[in-house]
Structures are given as C-alpha cells and as structure tokens.
C-alpha cells in the first residue's frame, strides 16, 4: 500500500519518538520550549518543564528542534 508522506507528521513524530527538545514560536511572538508528547491535525501537546501545553497548530509559525531531524530515514519506513 502506497501512503502519501505528510512531512509535518514525519517531522513531529521524529521529535516525539526521539524526545528532541523543540522551541515553538507562535504567530504572536510567544515561544514554548519543551518536548513533543503528541499531536493531531489541529494541536501539538508539549511538555514544558513537567507541565503540559496544548498549542493549536494555526497559532504556530515555526518549530525549531535542538538537533537535526532525519526526515529521510522516517519516510523510508512508510514505504
């Protein structure tokens, strides 16, 4: 079965699985730093110093991981 690769999901899933710290910048300039715990089509759940933050994706402008994400390795597993 051939699945369409959703780059956003691959990126967020790699951050979640590898517990990579990320900085999420919102459209209003505010930023959260933490680890992605989960996500769906509308929200990202972030663990910020032991507190969970539910962030709506429409409010996110940028997500910056603390280290490089291997997109190709994850996308090859989808095939």
MOPAC internal coordinates of N, CA, C and O (Angstrom, degrees):
PM7 1SCF
backbone

  N    0.0000 0     0.00 0     0.00 0    0    0    0
  C    1.4537 1     0.00 0     0.00 0    1    0    0
  C    1.5226 1   108.90 1     0.00 0    2    1    0
  O    1.2310 1   120.57 1   -50.03 1    3    2    1
  N    1.3040 1   116.51 1   129.97 1    3    2    1
  C    1.4601 1   121.24 1  -177.14 1    5    3    2
  C    1.5273 1   110.01 1   -96.08 1    6    5    3
  O    1.2310 1   120.53 1   -65.34 1    7    6    5
  N    1.3212 1   116.60 1   114.66 1    7    6    5
  C    1.4664 1   121.05 1  -179.90 1    9    7    6
  C    1.5200 1   110.01 1   -96.42 1   10    9    7
  O    1.2310 1   120.74 1   -34.28 1   11   10    9
  N    1.3251 1   116.19 1   145.72 1   11   10    9
  C    1.4504 1   121.01 1   174.11 1   13   11   10
  C    1.5213 1   108.34 1   -79.78 1   14   13   11
  O    1.2310 1   120.53 1   -49.65 1   15   14   13
  N    1.3241 1   116.59 1   130.35 1   15   14   13
  C    1.4588 1   120.66 1  -178.53 1   17   15   14
  C    1.5294 1   109.88 1   -80.41 1   18   17   15
  O    1.2310 1   120.63 1   -57.30 1   19   18   17
  N    1.3124 1   116.40 1   122.70 1   19   18   17
  C    1.4489 1   122.50 1   174.94 1   21   19   18
  C    1.5324 1   106.43 1  -100.31 1   22   21   19
  O    1.2310 1   120.44 1   -74.12 1   23   22   21
  N    1.3154 1   116.76 1   105.88 1   23   22   21
  C    1.4623 1   121.96 1  -173.90 1   25   23   22
  C    1.5247 1   112.33 1   -59.54 1   26   25   23
  O    1.2310 1   120.46 1   142.07 1   27   26   25
  N    1.3168 1   116.73 1   -37.93 1   27   26   25
  C    1.4611 1   121.18 1   179.21 1   29   27   26
  C    1.5316 1   110.79 1   -61.40 1   30   29   27
  O    1.2310 1   120.47 1   134.70 1   31   30   29
  N    1.3285 1   116.70 1   -45.30 1   31   30   29
  C    1.4625 1   120.50 1   179.87 1   33   31   30
  C    1.5216 1   111.76 1   -66.72 1   34   33   31
  O    1.2310 1   120.29 1   139.56 1   35   34   33
  N    1.3331 1   117.06 1   -40.44 1   35   34   33
  C    1.4681 1   120.94 1   178.44 1   37   35   34
  C    1.5251 1   109.84 1   -61.48 1   38   37   35
  O    1.2310 1   120.49 1   134.57 1   39   38   37
  N    1.3338 1   116.67 1   -45.43 1   39   38   37
  C    1.4636 1   122.37 1  -179.61 1   41   39   38
  C    1.5292 1   110.74 1   -60.90 1   42   41   39
  O    1.2310 1   120.38 1   127.23 1   43   42   41
  N    1.3283 1   116.88 1   -52.77 1   43   42   41
  C    1.4654 1   120.78 1  -178.03 1   45   43   42
  C    1.5266 1   111.66 1   -64.88 1   46   45   43
  O    1.2310 1   120.27 1   142.66 1   47   46   45
  N    1.3254 1   117.09 1   -37.34 1   47   46   45
  C    1.4582 1   120.04 1   179.90 1   49   47   46
  C    1.5254 1   111.57 1   -66.97 1   50   49   47
  O    1.2310 1   120.07 1   140.84 1   51   50   49
  N    1.3306 1   117.47 1   -39.16 1   51   50   49
  C    1.4666 1   120.39 1   176.39 1   53   51   50
  C    1.5298 1   110.52 1   -63.93 1   54   53   51
  O    1.2310 1   120.27 1   137.38 1   55   54   53
  N    1.3200 1   117.08 1   -42.62 1   55   54   53
  C    1.4730 1   120.48 1   176.74 1   57   55   54
  C    1.5238 1   110.42 1   -59.77 1   58   57   55
  O    1.2310 1   120.61 1   137.36 1   59   58   57
  N    1.3217 1   116.44 1   -42.64 1   59   58   57
  C    1.4669 1   121.35 1  -179.25 1   61   59   58
  C    1.5259 1   111.36 1   -66.76 1   62   61   59
  O    1.2310 1   120.27 1   129.04 1   63   62   61
  N    1.3377 1   117.09 1   -50.96 1   63   62   61
  C    1.4651 1   120.87 1  -175.95 1   65   63   62
  C    1.5200 1   112.44 1   -63.92 1   66   65   63
  O    1.2310 1   120.33 1   140.58 1   67   66   65
  N    1.3338 1   116.97 1   -39.42 1   67   66   65
  C    1.4649 1   120.89 1  -177.86 1   69   67   66
  C    1.5265 1   112.73 1   -89.77 1   70   69   67
  O    1.2310 1   120.55 1  -179.10 1   71   70   69
  N    1.3398 1   116.56 1     0.90 1   71   70   69
  C    1.4732 1   122.76 1   179.94 1   73   71   70
  C    1.5303 1   111.52 1    52.39 1   74   73   71
  O    1.2310 1   121.28 1  -135.01 1   75   74   73
  N    1.3251 1   115.15 1    44.99 1   75   74   73
  C    1.4630 1   121.67 1  -179.67 1   77   75   74
  C    1.5268 1   108.99 1   -82.27 1   78   77   75
  O    1.2310 1   120.65 1   -50.73 1   79   78   77
  N    1.3227 1   116.37 1   129.27 1   79   78   77
  C    1.4640 1   120.73 1   176.82 1   81   79   78
  C    1.5257 1   109.22 1   -65.55 1   82   81   79
  O    1.2310 1   120.93 1   -41.96 1   83   82   81
  N    1.3260 1   115.82 1   138.04 1   83   82   81
  C    1.4622 1   121.10 1   178.53 1   85   83   82
  C    1.5234 1   109.70 1  -129.80 1   86   85   83
  O    1.2310 1   121.49 1   -24.43 1   87   86   85
  N    1.3193 1   114.76 1   155.57 1   87   86   85
  C    1.4599 1   121.54 1   169.21 1   89   87   86
  C    1.5141 1   106.42 1  -113.08 1   90   89   87
  O    1.2310 1   120.48 1   -56.67 1   91   90   89
  N    1.3299 1   116.69 1   123.33 1   91   90   89
  C    1.4587 1   122.13 1   178.71 1   93   91   90
  C    1.5203 1   108.03 1  -105.50 1   94   93   91
  O    1.2310 1   120.94 1   -59.63 1   95   94   93
  N    1.3225 1   115.81 1   120.37 1   95   94   93
  C    1.4603 1   122.17 1   176.90 1   97   95   94
  C    1.5235 1   108.56 1   -97.84 1   98   97   95
  O    1.2310 1   120.74 1   -50.76 1   99   98   97
  N    1.3203 1   116.19 1   129.24 1   99   98   97
  C    1.4537 1   120.73 1   178.18 1  101   99   98
  C    1.5238 1   110.52 1   -92.05 1  102  101   99
  O    1.2310 1   120.76 1   -14.58 1  103  102  101
  N    1.3150 1   116.15 1   165.42 1  103  102  101
  C    1.4650 1   120.66 1  -178.67 1  105  103  102
  C    1.5269 1   112.02 1   -65.92 1  106  105  103
  O    1.2310 1   120.02 1   158.37 1  107  106  105
  N    1.3377 1   117.57 1   -21.63 1  107  106  105
  C    1.4655 1   120.13 1   178.62 1  109  107  106
  C    1.5326 1   112.66 1   -89.38 1  110  109  107
  O    1.2310 1   120.22 1  -176.09 1  111  110  109
  N    1.3549 1   117.19 1     3.91 1  111  110  109
  C    1.4575 1   121.31 1   178.27 1  113  111  110
  C    1.5142 1   114.51 1    96.33 1  114  113  111
  O    1.2310 1   120.11 1   164.07 1  115  114  113
  N    1.3245 1   117.40 1   -15.93 1  115  114  113
  C    1.4646 1   120.92 1   179.16 1  117  115  114
  C    1.5213 1   108.93 1   -67.80 1  118  117  115
  O    1.2310 1   120.45 1   -27.12 1  119  118  117
  N    1.3422 1   116.75 1   152.88 1  119  118  117
  C    1.4601 1   119.50 1   178.33 1  121  119  118
  C    1.5193 1   111.42 1  -136.54 1  122  121  119
  O    1.2310 1   121.57 1   -32.94 1  123  122  121
  N    1.3382 1   114.60 1   147.06 1  123  122  121
  C    1.4540 1   123.07 1   175.10 1  125  123  122
  C    1.5166 1   107.69 1  -117.67 1  126  125  123
  O    1.2310 1   120.51 1   -38.54 1  127  126  125
  N    1.3311 1   116.64 1   141.46 1  127  126  125
  C    1.4620 1   121.52 1   173.68 1  129  127  126
  C    1.5152 1   107.54 1  -120.94 1  130  129  127
  O    1.2310 1   120.89 1   -48.99 1  131  130  129
  N    1.3229 1   115.90 1   131.01 1  131  130  129
  C    1.4504 1   119.58 1  -179.47 1  133  131  130
  C    1.5114 1   112.09 1   175.74 1  134  133  131
  O    1.2310 1   121.41 1    19.88 1  135  134  133
  N    1.3346 1   114.91 1  -160.12 1  135  134  133
  C    1.4604 1   122.35 1  -178.16 1  137  135  134
  C    1.5277 1   108.31 1  -119.64 1  138  137  135
  O    1.2310 1   120.78 1   -45.53 1  139  138  137
  N    1.3243 1   116.12 1   134.47 1  139  138  137
  C    1.4636 1   121.38 1   179.38 1  141  139  138
  C    1.5260 1   108.85 1   -68.98 1  142  141  139
  O    1.2310 1   120.66 1   -55.93 1  143  142  141
  N    1.3274 1   116.34 1   124.07 1  143  142  141
  C    1.4651 1   121.79 1   178.05 1  145  143  142
  C    1.5195 1   111.45 1  -100.37 1  146  145  143
  O    1.2310 1   120.30 1   152.54 1  147  146  145
  N    1.3252 1   117.03 1   -27.46 1  147  146  145
  C    1.4551 1   120.97 1   179.84 1  149  147  146
  C    1.5173 1   110.00 1  -176.12 1  150  149  147
  O    1.2310 1   121.27 1   -10.79 1  151  150  149
  N    1.3426 1   115.17 1   169.21 1  151  150  149
  C    1.4622 1   120.43 1   179.67 1  153  151  150
  C    1.5196 1   108.87 1  -163.79 1  154  153  151
  O    1.2310 1   121.31 1   -20.65 1  155  154  153
  N    1.3229 1   115.09 1   159.35 1  155  154  153
  C    1.4566 1   121.29 1   170.82 1  157  155  154
  C    1.5214 1   107.85 1  -142.08 1  158  157  155
  O    1.2310 1   120.02 1    22.83 1  159  158  157
  N    1.3054 1   117.56 1  -157.17 1  159  158  157
  C    1.4645 1   120.61 1  -177.06 1  161  159  158
  C    1.5252 1   113.02 1   -67.73 1  162  161  159
  O    1.2310 1   120.18 1   157.37 1  163  162  161
  N    1.3323 1   117.26 1   -22.63 1  163  162  161
  C    1.4569 1   120.38 1  -171.71 1  165  163  162
  C    1.5225 1   115.63 1  -117.16 1  166  165  163
  O    1.2310 1   119.89 1   154.56 1  167  166  165
  N    1.3356 1   117.82 1   -25.44 1  167  166  165
  C    1.4638 1   120.02 1  -172.79 1  169  167  166
  C    1.5213 1   112.19 1  -136.78 1  170  169  167
  O    1.2310 1   121.52 1   -19.29 1  171  170  169
  N    1.3455 1   114.69 1   160.71 1  171  170  169
  C    1.4624 1   122.99 1   170.76 1  173  171  170
  C    1.5255 1   106.40 1  -123.84 1  174  173  171
  O    1.2310 1   120.24 1   -48.51 1  175  174  173
  N    1.3241 1   117.15 1   131.49 1  175  174  173
  C    1.4648 1   121.10 1   175.35 1  177  175  174
  C    1.5181 1   107.43 1  -100.19 1  178  177  175
  O    1.2310 1   121.19 1   -56.04 1  179  178  177
  N    1.3256 1   115.32 1   123.96 1  179  178  177
  C    1.4560 1   122.63 1  -175.03 1  181  179  178
  C    1.5226 1   109.22 1  -118.71 1  182  181  179
  O    1.2310 1   120.31 1   -43.90 1  183  182  181
  N    1.3311 1   117.02 1   136.10 1  183  182  181
  C    1.4629 1   122.22 1   174.05 1  185  183  182
  C    1.5231 1   107.01 1   -94.87 1  186  185  183
  O    1.2310 1   120.75 1   -70.03 1  187  186  185
  N    1.3312 1   116.17 1   109.97 1  187  186  185
  C    1.4698 1   122.72 1  -179.44 1  189  187  186
  C    1.5215 1   108.52 1  -111.83 1  190  189  187
  O    1.2310 1   120.76 1   -79.06 1  191  190  189
  N    1.3314 1   116.15 1   100.94 1  191  190  189
  C    1.4645 1   121.86 1   178.61 1  193  191  190
  C    1.5261 1   112.05 1    52.33 1  194  193  191
  O    1.2310 1   120.44 1  -134.05 1  195  194  193
  N    1.3267 1   116.76 1    45.95 1  195  194  193
  C    1.4546 1   121.35 1   177.37 1  197  195  194
  C    1.5133 1   115.30 1    86.54 1  198  197  195
  O    1.2310 1   119.79 1   173.30 1  199  198  197
  N    1.3219 1   118.01 1    -6.70 1  199  198  197
  C    1.4629 1   121.71 1   178.20 1  201  199  198
  C    1.5197 1   108.83 1  -108.38 1  202  201  199
  O    1.2310 1   120.90 1   -40.87 1  203  202  201
  N    1.3204 1   115.89 1   139.13 1  203  202  201
  C    1.4587 1   119.76 1   178.16 1  205  203  202
  C    1.5179 1   110.71 1   -89.38 1  206  205  203
  O    1.2310 1   121.37 1   -44.88 1  207  206  205
  N    1.3241 1   114.98 1   135.12 1  207  206  205
  C    1.4640 1   122.10 1   176.36 1  209  207  206
  C    1.5227 1   107.76 1  -119.77 1  210  209  207
  O    1.2310 1   119.87 1   -51.16 1  211  210  209
  N    1.3085 1   117.86 1   128.84 1  211  210  209
  C    1.4504 1   122.35 1   174.19 1  213  211  210
  C    1.5250 1   106.81 1  -100.19 1  214  213  211
  O    1.2310 1   120.49 1   -64.16 1  215  214  213
  N    1.3235 1   116.67 1   115.84 1  215  214  213
  C    1.4649 1   121.96 1  -174.91 1  217  215  214
  C    1.5216 1   108.51 1  -115.04 1  218  217  215
  O    1.2310 1   120.43 1   -55.28 1  219  218  217
  N    1.3219 1   116.79 1   124.72 1  219  218  217
  C    1.4630 1   120.71 1   177.76 1  221  219  218
  C    1.5228 1   110.06 1   -72.66 1  222  221  219
  O    1.2310 1   120.62 1   -47.02 1  223  222  221
  N    1.3266 1   116.42 1   132.98 1  223  222  221
  C    1.4632 1   121.21 1  -177.09 1  225  223  222
  C    1.5255 1   112.18 1   -60.85 1  226  225  223
  O    1.2310 1   119.83 1   147.11 1  227  226  225
  N    1.3357 1   117.93 1   -32.89 1  227  226  225
  C    1.4689 1   118.81 1  -178.63 1  229  227  226
  C    1.5292 1   111.84 1   -66.49 1  230  229  227
  O    1.2310 1   120.08 1   164.58 1  231  230  229
  N    1.3420 1   117.45 1   -15.42 1  231  230  229
  C    1.4636 1   121.33 1   178.74 1  233  231  230
  C    1.5248 1   112.33 1   -93.57 1  234  233  231
  O    1.2310 1   120.05 1   172.62 1  235  234  233
  N    1.3440 1   117.51 1    -7.38 1  235  234  233
  C    1.4664 1   121.72 1  -177.00 1  237  235  234
  C    1.5187 1   110.33 1   -88.65 1  238  237  235
  O    1.2310 1   120.97 1   -47.43 1  239  238  237
  N    1.3424 1   115.74 1   132.57 1  239  238  237
  C    1.4679 1   119.39 1   173.95 1  241  239  238
  C    1.5209 1   111.08 1  -102.08 1  242  241  239
  O    1.2310 1   119.95 1   142.25 1  243  242  241
  N    1.3488 1   117.70 1   -37.75 1  243  242  241
  C    1.4643 1   121.39 1  -174.52 1  245  243  242
  C    1.5256 1   110.36 1  -149.38 1  246  245  243
  O    1.2310 1   121.06 1   -36.10 1  247  246  245
  N    1.3424 1   115.57 1   143.90 1  247  246  245
  C    1.4655 1   121.34 1   171.28 1  249  247  246
  C    1.5185 1   107.18 1  -123.45 1  250  249  247
  O    1.2310 1   120.75 1   -57.49 1  251  250  249
  N    1.3436 1   116.17 1   122.51 1  251  250  249
  C    1.4643 1   121.48 1  -177.69 1  253  251  250
  C    1.5289 1   108.71 1  -115.49 1  254  253  251
  O    1.2310 1   119.78 1   -67.13 1  255  254  253
  N    1.3404 1   118.02 1   112.87 1  255  254  253
  C    1.4649 1   120.07 1   177.46 1  257  255  254
  C    1.5235 1   110.99 1   -78.25 1  258  257  255
  O    1.2310 1   120.66 1   -26.23 1  259  258  257
  N    1.3388 1   116.34 1   153.77 1  259  258  257
  C    1.4676 1   121.39 1   179.72 1  261  259  258
  C    1.5199 1   111.74 1   -70.41 1  262  261  259
  O    1.2310 1   120.34 1   156.24 1  263  262  261
  N    1.3362 1   116.96 1   -23.76 1  263  262  261
  C    1.4658 1   120.56 1   175.96 1  265  263  262
  C    1.5229 1   108.41 1  -140.86 1  266  265  263
  O    1.2310 1   120.90 1   -12.91 1  267  266  265
  N    1.3187 1   115.88 1   167.09 1  267  266  265
  C    1.4635 1   120.88 1  -177.07 1  269  267  266
  C    1.5291 1   111.02 1   -63.66 1  270  269  267
  O    1.2310 1   121.23 1   -37.41 1  271  270  269
  N    1.3221 1   115.25 1   142.59 1  271  270  269
  C    1.4578 1   122.53 1   178.14 1  273  271  270
  C    1.5249 1   108.28 1  -100.43 1  274  273  271
  O    1.2310 1   120.65 1   -46.16 1  275  274  273
  N    1.3321 1   116.37 1   133.84 1  275  274  273
  C    1.4607 1   120.80 1   179.18 1  277  275  274
  C    1.5266 1   109.37 1   -89.53 1  278  277  275
  O    1.2310 1   120.56 1   -90.04 1  279  278  277
  N    1.3187 1   116.54 1    89.96 1  279  278  277
  C    1.4640 1   122.39 1  -178.08 1  281  279  278
  C    1.5279 1   110.93 1   -69.79 1  282  281  279
  O    1.2310 1   119.99 1   138.18 1  283  282  281
  N    1.3201 1   117.63 1   -41.82 1  283  282  281
  C    1.4633 1   121.18 1  -175.11 1  285  283  282
  C    1.5163 1   112.09 1   -63.31 1  286  285  283
  O    1.2310 1   119.52 1   137.15 1  287  286  285
  N    1.3226 1   118.51 1   -42.85 1  287  286  285
  C    1.4626 1   121.36 1   179.56 1  289  287  286
  C    1.5273 1   110.93 1   -60.29 1  290  289  287
  O    1.2310 1   120.44 1   137.30 1  291  290  289
  N    1.3080 1   116.76 1   -42.70 1  291  290  289
  C    1.4623 1   120.98 1  -178.46 1  293  291  290
  C    1.5204 1   111.14 1   -69.93 1  294  293  291
  O    1.2310 1   120.15 1   140.49 1  295  294  293
  N    1.3288 1   117.32 1   -39.51 1  295  294  293
  C    1.4610 1   119.90 1  -177.91 1  297  295  294
  C    1.5244 1   111.34 1   -70.57 1  298  297  295
  O    1.2310 1   119.55 1   150.48 1  299  298  297
  N    1.3212 1   118.47 1   -29.52 1  299  298  297
  C    1.4641 1   121.54 1   177.76 1  301  299  298
  C    1.5222 1   110.88 1   -67.26 1  302  301  299
  O    1.2310 1   120.02 1   150.32 1  303  302  301
  N    1.3200 1   117.56 1   -29.68 1  303  302  301
  C    1.4641 1   121.53 1   179.35 1  305  303  302
  C    1.5253 1   111.46 1   -70.95 1  306  305  303
  O    1.2310 1   120.16 1   159.38 1  307  306  305
  N    1.3427 1   117.29 1   -20.62 1  307  306  305
  C    1.4554 1   120.98 1   178.80 1  309  307  306
  C    1.5214 1   111.84 1   -73.25 1  310  309  307
  O    1.2310 1   120.04 1   155.84 1  311  310  309
  N    1.3258 1   117.53 1   -24.16 1  311  310  309
  C    1.4764 1   121.24 1  -176.86 1  313  311  310
  C    1.5074 1   112.49 1   -74.32 1  314  313  311
  O    1.2310 1   120.10 1   180.00 1  315  314  313

